[in-house]
Amino acid sequence: MKKTIKIFGLLLLLLTIFLYIDLCSSVVFPWQRNEAIKTTLLWGGLAQIPKNAEIINVEKGGSLFTRTFIIQFKADEREIENWILKSKRLKKAESKSFKKIKIYEIYPGENESFGGKVSIENGKVTIRMSWS
């Protein structure tokens, strides 16, 4: 009986750790990566990431009641410009410039999301979209 309780306790501890990592940390598991990218693009009204782009980072944040995704990719300038023109929320938007960073604000976002920002600097695009 004591052995069963110890095993059950260990399983409960492991489940708690996994749920914490899944819900509260910035870790995006490999099986969540494509869905995180898809959701981020959907919330921002953005086109698919260019095929030749290198996705360098996928993060998540938030809590049980909020969610933020941050996607970073690198591509050449022409691919980024084509991506902007294909993105319904960017092609007509005005960007703000800060030093060498071009920033697009998307508020509110698509599908009842809060929205966010797209920053472009030296061939690196950072997309940050939130839902609350």
C-alpha positions as CSV (number, residue, x, y, z in Angstrom):
1,M,0.0,0.0,0.0
2,K,2.8,2.4,0.9
3,K,4.5,1.7,-2.4
4,T,1.3,2.5,-4.3
5,I,1.0,5.8,-2.5
6,K,4.6,6.7,-3.3
7,I,4.1,5.9,-7.0
8,F,0.9,7.9,-7.1
9,G,2.6,10.8,-5.3
10,L,5.5,10.7,-7.7
11,L,3.2,10.7,-10.7
12,L,1.2,13.6,-9.3
13,L,4.4,15.6,-8.8
14,L,5.5,14.9,-12.3
15,L,2.1,15.9,-13.7
16,T,2.2,19.1,-11.7
17,I,5.7,20.0,-13.0
18,F,4.7,19.2,-16.6
19,L,1.5,21.4,-16.3
20,Y,3.5,24.2,-14.8
21,I,6.0,24.1,-17.6
22,D,3.3,23.8,-20.2
23,L,1.0,26.6,-18.8
24,C,3.3,29.1,-17.1
25,S,6.7,29.0,-18.7
26,S,8.0,30.3,-22.0
27,V,8.9,26.8,-23.2
28,V,7.2,25.9,-26.5
29,F,7.3,22.1,-26.9
30,P,8.1,20.7,-30.3
31,W,4.5,19.5,-30.8
32,Q,3.2,23.0,-30.0
33,R,5.6,24.9,-32.3
34,N,3.5,24.8,-35.5
35,E,0.3,25.7,-33.7
36,A,2.0,28.6,-31.9
37,I,3.2,30.0,-35.2
38,K,-0.2,29.5,-36.9
39,T,-2.0,31.2,-34.0
40,T,0.4,34.1,-33.9
41,L,0.0,34.8,-37.6
42,L,-3.8,34.4,-37.3
43,W,-4.1,36.9,-34.4
44,G,-2.0,39.4,-36.3
45,G,-3.7,39.1,-39.7
46,L,-0.3,38.1,-41.1
47,A,0.8,36.1,-44.1
48,Q,2.6,32.8,-43.8
49,I,6.3,33.2,-42.9
50,P,8.4,33.1,-46.1
51,K,9.5,29.6,-47.1
52,N,13.2,30.6,-47.1
53,A,13.1,32.3,-43.7
54,E,14.9,30.8,-40.7
55,I,12.7,30.7,-37.7
56,I,15.1,31.5,-34.8
57,N,12.7,31.7,-31.8
58,V,9.2,30.6,-30.7
59,E,8.2,31.6,-27.2
60,K,4.9,31.8,-25.3
61,G,3.9,33.7,-22.1
62,G,0.9,34.5,-20.1
63,S,-1.2,32.6,-17.6
64,L,-4.4,30.6,-17.6
65,F,-6.4,33.7,-18.7
66,T,-3.9,35.3,-21.1
67,R,-1.5,34.1,-23.8
68,T,1.3,35.8,-25.7
69,F,3.3,34.4,-28.5
70,I,6.6,35.7,-29.7
71,I,8.0,34.5,-33.1
72,Q,11.3,35.6,-34.5
73,F,12.5,34.8,-38.0
74,K,15.3,36.0,-40.4
75,A,14.9,36.5,-44.1
76,D,16.3,38.8,-46.7
77,E,14.9,42.3,-47.2
78,R,13.0,41.4,-50.4
79,E,11.2,38.4,-48.8
80,I,10.3,40.6,-45.8
81,E,8.8,43.3,-48.1
82,N,6.8,40.6,-50.0
83,W,5.6,39.2,-46.6
84,I,4.5,42.7,-45.6
85,L,2.5,43.2,-48.8
86,K,0.8,39.7,-48.4
87,S,-0.2,40.5,-44.8
88,K,-3.6,42.1,-44.7
89,R,-2.9,44.0,-41.5
90,L,0.6,45.3,-42.5
91,K,0.2,46.2,-46.2
92,K,-1.9,49.3,-45.5
93,A,-0.5,50.1,-42.0
94,E,2.0,52.8,-41.3
95,S,5.1,51.9,-39.6
96,K,7.0,53.8,-36.9
97,S,10.8,53.9,-37.0
98,F,13.1,53.9,-34.0
99,K,16.7,54.1,-35.0
100,K,17.0,51.2,-37.5
101,I,13.9,49.3,-36.2
102,K,10.6,49.5,-38.2
103,I,7.6,48.9,-35.9
104,Y,4.0,48.0,-37.0
105,E,1.3,48.1,-34.3
106,I,-1.7,45.8,-34.7
107,Y,-4.5,46.8,-32.3
108,P,-6.9,45.2,-32.0
109,G,-5.8,41.9,-33.4
110,E,-7.8,39.4,-35.4
111,N,-10.2,36.8,-33.9
112,E,-10.9,38.8,-30.8
113,S,-7.2,38.9,-29.8
114,F,-5.7,41.9,-28.0
115,G,-3.2,42.4,-30.8
116,G,0.5,43.3,-30.7
117,K,3.5,44.5,-32.7
118,V,5.7,43.5,-35.5
119,S,9.3,44.8,-35.4
120,I,11.8,44.5,-38.2
121,E,15.5,45.2,-37.8
122,N,18.3,44.1,-40.2
123,G,16.5,41.2,-41.7
124,K,15.1,39.9,-38.4
125,V,11.3,40.0,-37.8
126,T,9.9,39.8,-34.3
127,I,6.1,39.2,-34.0
128,R,4.5,39.6,-30.6
129,M,0.8,38.9,-30.4
130,S,-1.5,38.6,-27.3
131,W,-4.9,37.3,-26.4
132,S,-6.7,38.1,-23.1
